[in-house]
Amino acid sequence: MVRKSLQDNASSNPSRLSLLPPSDNSDESSLPQDSNRDKYCFFYGTLMDPDTLSKVLGSSRRPHILRPARIIGYQIKLWGPYPALLDDKPLHPVDGMVCGLLSPMELDRIAAYETDNYHLQDCLIEVLDDDGNTKKTIEGVTLMWSGRHDELWDGTFDLKQWRKEKQLSELD
C-alpha cells in the first residue's frame, strides 16, 4: 500500500505513549520525509471502539491510547451502518478519536479491515481537552471514502448504537 509521506511532529520512539508532541518550535521543513514512521490516526467509526481496534491490530507492542479529537473540513455519510468520510466545507468539523502512535504494519492492518472502499490520507487532527476545546493540533492520517458516492446516504454514526447492535447480533 502506498502512503503519502507525513512530517510527524512526534518522536518515533515506540515507547512514547503521549498523543501530544513535546513542542511546536521545531523546524518541520527540516524533518525527513519517511513513510515508515509511526503515525497518529483519526478514527470516526467502529475503530473508536477499543475492543474492535484491539482485534484489528492483533497483538500490540504497547497499549493504544484513544483521545477525543476532531478534524475540520470533512463530512460523514453512511455506507450501510458504517460511516464514510468525505471532503466538505473548510470549517465543517467531524468528531472522533485519535490513536497514536501506530506503526506502518498496524496502519496496513487497519487499511485491510476497512476494505478497498477506504484509503489512508494525511490530515490535521485537533486533540481535544475534557471540555471539547482544542488542546493541540497534530499531523496524522485518517480513512477517506474511496468507494462510489451513489452508495452513500445522509446520516450519522452512533458508536453506542453500533455497540448495542453488535451485542445483539452476537447473541443470535
C-alpha positions as CSV (number, residue, x, y, z in Angstrom):
1,M,0.0,0.0,0.0
2,V,1.4,3.4,-1.0
3,R,1.0,6.1,1.7
4,K,1.9,9.7,1.4
5,S,4.9,10.9,3.5
6,L,4.0,12.7,6.6
7,Q,6.2,15.1,8.5
8,D,5.2,13.9,12.0
9,N,5.9,16.3,14.9
10,A,6.1,13.5,17.4
11,S,9.0,11.3,18.4
12,S,9.2,7.9,16.6
13,N,10.2,6.3,19.9
14,P,7.8,3.3,20.2
15,S,7.7,3.5,24.0
16,R,6.2,7.1,23.8
17,L,2.6,7.0,24.8
18,S,1.7,10.7,24.7
19,L,-0.5,11.9,21.9
20,L,1.0,15.4,22.1
21,P,4.3,16.4,20.6
22,P,6.7,18.0,23.2
23,S,7.0,21.2,21.3
24,D,5.8,23.1,18.2
25,N,9.0,25.0,17.9
26,S,10.8,22.6,15.7
27,D,11.5,23.5,12.1
28,E,9.2,21.0,10.5
29,S,10.6,21.6,7.0
30,S,13.9,20.1,8.1
31,L,12.3,16.8,9.2
32,P,13.0,13.9,6.9
33,Q,10.0,12.6,5.0
34,D,9.7,8.9,6.0
35,S,6.6,6.8,5.2
36,N,8.0,4.2,7.6
37,R,7.5,6.4,10.7
38,D,4.8,5.7,13.3
39,K,1.7,8.0,12.8
40,Y,-1.3,9.2,14.7
41,C,-4.6,8.0,13.2
42,F,-8.0,9.7,13.5
43,F,-11.0,7.3,13.8
44,Y,-14.6,8.3,13.3
45,G,-16.4,4.9,13.2
46,T,-16.1,1.4,14.5
47,L,-12.4,1.7,15.3
48,M,-13.3,4.2,18.0
49,D,-14.3,1.1,20.0
50,P,-11.2,-0.1,21.9
51,D,-12.2,-3.8,21.6
52,T,-12.6,-3.5,17.9
53,L,-9.3,-1.6,17.5
54,S,-7.5,-4.3,19.6
55,K,-8.9,-7.1,17.5
56,V,-8.0,-5.4,14.2
57,L,-4.4,-4.7,15.4
58,G,-3.9,-8.1,16.9
59,S,-1.1,-8.3,19.4
60,S,0.5,-5.0,20.1
61,R,3.8,-3.9,21.4
62,R,2.1,-1.4,23.7
63,P,-1.3,-0.3,24.8
64,H,-3.1,2.1,22.4
65,I,-4.4,5.3,23.8
66,L,-7.6,6.8,22.3
67,R,-8.3,10.5,23.0
68,P,-11.2,12.7,21.8
69,A,-10.3,14.6,18.7
70,R,-11.7,16.5,15.7
71,I,-10.8,17.1,12.1
72,I,-12.0,20.1,10.1
73,G,-13.2,20.3,6.5
74,Y,-14.9,16.9,6.2
75,Q,-18.3,15.3,6.4
76,I,-19.7,11.9,7.3
77,K,-22.1,10.0,5.2
78,L,-23.3,6.4,5.7
79,W,-22.4,3.3,3.8
80,G,-24.9,0.8,5.3
81,P,-24.3,1.1,9.0
82,Y,-20.7,2.3,8.6
83,P,-19.5,5.9,8.3
84,A,-17.7,7.2,5.2
85,L,-15.5,10.3,5.4
86,L,-15.7,12.8,2.5
87,D,-14.2,16.3,1.9
88,D,-16.6,19.1,2.8
89,K,-16.7,22.8,3.6
90,P,-13.5,24.2,5.0
91,L,-14.8,24.8,8.5
92,H,-17.1,21.7,8.9
93,P,-16.0,19.6,11.9
94,V,-16.0,15.8,12.3
95,D,-15.6,14.5,15.9
96,G,-13.9,11.2,16.7
97,M,-10.9,9.7,18.4
98,V,-7.1,10.0,17.8
99,C,-4.9,6.9,18.3
100,G,-1.2,7.1,18.5
101,L,1.3,6.1,17.6
102,L,0.6,3.4,15.0
103,S,3.3,1.6,13.1
104,P,3.2,1.1,9.3
105,M,2.3,-2.5,9.9
106,E,-0.6,-1.5,12.2
107,L,-1.8,1.0,9.6
108,D,-1.7,-1.7,7.0
109,R,-3.9,-3.9,9.3
110,I,-6.4,-1.0,9.7
111,A,-6.5,-0.4,5.9
112,A,-7.2,-4.1,5.3
113,Y,-10.0,-4.0,7.9
114,E,-11.6,-1.0,6.2
115,T,-11.6,-2.7,2.7
116,D,-10.7,-1.1,-0.6
117,N,-13.6,1.4,-0.2
118,Y,-11.3,3.5,2.1
119,H,-7.8,4.8,1.8
120,L,-5.4,6.5,4.3
121,Q,-5.0,10.2,3.8
122,D,-2.9,12.8,5.6
123,C,-4.9,15.2,7.9
124,L,-4.5,17.7,10.7
125,I,-6.0,16.4,14.0
126,E,-7.2,18.6,16.8
127,V,-6.7,16.8,20.1
128,L,-9.4,17.9,22.5
129,D,-9.4,18.6,26.2
130,D,-12.1,17.5,28.6
131,D,-14.2,20.5,27.7
132,G,-14.1,19.8,24.0
133,N,-11.7,22.6,23.2
134,T,-8.6,22.2,21.0
135,K,-5.6,21.4,23.2
136,K,-3.1,20.8,20.4
137,T,-3.1,20.2,16.6
138,I,-1.0,17.3,15.3
139,E,-0.4,15.7,11.9
140,G,-1.8,12.3,11.2
141,V,-3.8,10.1,8.9
142,T,-7.4,9.2,8.6
143,L,-9.5,6.9,6.4
144,M,-11.3,8.6,3.5
145,W,-14.0,7.1,1.4
146,S,-12.8,5.7,-1.9
147,G,-16.0,3.9,-3.0
148,R,-18.9,5.0,-5.1
149,H,-20.7,8.1,-3.9
150,D,-24.1,6.8,-5.1
151,E,-23.8,4.1,-2.4
152,L,-23.8,6.7,0.4
153,W,-26.6,8.5,2.1
154,D,-27.1,11.2,4.7
155,G,-26.9,10.1,8.3
156,T,-24.6,10.0,11.4
157,F,-22.7,7.1,13.0
158,D,-23.6,6.4,16.7
159,L,-20.9,4.3,18.4
160,K,-23.2,3.4,21.3
161,Q,-26.0,2.2,18.9
162,W,-23.5,0.3,16.9
163,R,-22.2,-1.5,20.0
164,K,-25.8,-2.4,21.0
165,E,-26.5,-3.8,17.6
166,K,-23.2,-5.7,17.6
167,Q,-24.0,-7.3,21.0
168,L,-27.5,-8.3,19.8
169,S,-26.1,-9.9,16.7
170,E,-23.6,-11.9,18.7
171,L,-26.4,-13.3,20.8
172,D,-28.1,-14.8,17.7
